[in-house]
Amino acid sequence: MSGKIDTESAQEAYELVRNDTTPETWALLKYTDNKEIVLHRTGTDYDDMLSEFGEEERLYGYVRLEVGDELSKRAKFVLITYIGQKVSPLKKAAVSTDKAFVKMVFSQFQVEILADTLADVSKDKVEDRVRKAGGANYGTGVRD
């Protein structure tokens, strides 16, 4: 553990999500009662991850998505910082500085999203943001 974040478990989760041979597609970090950021869960189902997002939660998510046209699908990674709408102003403010610790571990991502509602992190919205960040799409419009 280095200060605010349990880097060891966060790093292990990060590597699981990035690894092409493991099923994990997301990892969530959250705050403990003593203000440390720790690994909360990893998983494979995006909706399962979203079930952890509540109005009083502060979460950091690292997500793998397969995007691209029908000719070239690639893994892309997203960093989600979620601050529920009922989080106190003091705790909201702490996220802005604590995120630097998270980014030291979750260091490779194509898109960063700051969200305060579930709608902000719906799978469709996140995939759309990743596609737009990826630039040109040379596909024929026919998808698998």
Number of C-alpha atoms within 10 A of each C-alpha: 12 9 9 15 23 18 20 14 16 23 17 13 26 25 16 19 24 21 14 12 8 11 14 20 25 26 26 23 24 19 17 11 7 7 12 16 25 22 24 18 15 22 18 16 12 15 11 12 18 14 9 12 19 18 14 13 18 22 23 27 25 25 27 22 19 13 16 20 17 14 12 11 11 12 14 20 22 22 23 20 23 25 23 19 16 13 16 11 9 8 13 16 11 11 18 10 10 14 15 12 18 25 13 12 19 24 14 15 14 14 19 16 16 13 16 21 15 15 11 15 19 14 15 11 12 20 19 13 16 21 18 12 11 14 8 10 13 11 12 9 8 8 9 5
